[in-house]
Amino acid sequence: MGNLIRTQFYRYRRSGLFWTAVVSSLMFGYLGGQETAQTYGYYGYLHGRFNDLVFLPLFLILAVFLSAAIGREYSDGTMRNQIIAGTTRTCIFWSQLLCSILVSLLFSGLFLAAFLYHTTVDPLSYLSLGKKLLALVIFLCVNGTFAVLFTVGSLTISSRELGFLCNLLIVGCLVITAASALSRLNQPETIEEPYPKQVEMTPQEVAAFKEGTFKGSVSEEGNDDGLITYYKYVFDTDRSTPNPRYLGGARRKAAQLWIAVDPYGQICKTVTHLNNSVYNDDPAGLPIPRQLIFFPAFSLGLSALAALSGVLIFRKKELR
């Protein structure tokens, strides 16, 4: 397996796409760090603010590179020749998977190096060392999970084009489902529903109404004596109604579980906690949520499940 990994990296170094991905990782890391540290100051924030979207280009770079690299192995007949030479399918699969994970660590390391160029002082300086290390571990585990998913998708599909579309579909589904679940989890249980309420107008307001200077809706009611009472409409916010988009009970627990399993959902939750910590007024800082501590375990579990499923499919796949 060691020879397969060394040979694979030798082909990577001779590939123009590999160096394009390296430069792109540095560039998007630099731009993401600049966005985090500076841009949000224009909107009135005291410190820089993390944004989960700045990490999305890295996952897309990884998806494009792995689908192209593995697709080329199929088109060049490299895997078929390795099997003819006596290499087992299992060995080929795990060597490709390890290469993909190492490449993902390389790209993420370059991305973080450029990202930290701008964010070391603001906002990272406002976070404790424990939170920085936990965020780093979560990020690397998420990146490795994406690499495993992309590798399994590309290895089980012989076509380079279909593998590329499959990897993009994986990213899109994970991003959309994470955003949808977070949106529902952030919904309030009840909605304060303002409704108009009639209030009798004061003499000054009545005078203003007759002069045509009163702003607002007015109604008139007369009695049998010919006395007219003027009413204005104000909105009362004391009434609340159940929010139909609020998730409760088992559905809420299922959405929370999906956020913990979804790699992009982990990024979103981690970013939210880091931002809350930066802007927290308590000197002791916010405690680390228990869910975040288990994120690396969820990433490893999803990676193991995807890898085992992939190796079973690859062993039965016909190579042409």
Buried (B, 14 or more C-beta within 10 A) or exposed (E): EEEBBEBBBEBBEEBEEBEEBBEBBBBBBBBBBBBBBEEBEEEEBEBBBBBBEBBBBBBBBBBBBBBBBBBBBBEEEBBEEBBEEEBEBEBBBBBBBBBBBBBBBBBBBBBBBBBEBBBEEBBBEBBEEEBEEBBEBBBBBBBBBBBBBBBBBBBBBBBBEBBBBBBBEBBEEBBEBBBEBBEBBEEEEEBEEEEEEEEEBEEEBBEBBEEEEBEEEBEEEEEEEEEEEBBBEEEEEEEEEEEEEBBEEEEBEEBBBBBBBBBBBBBBBBBBBBBEBBBEEEEEBBEBBEBBEEBBEBBBEBBEEBBEEBBEEBEEBEBE
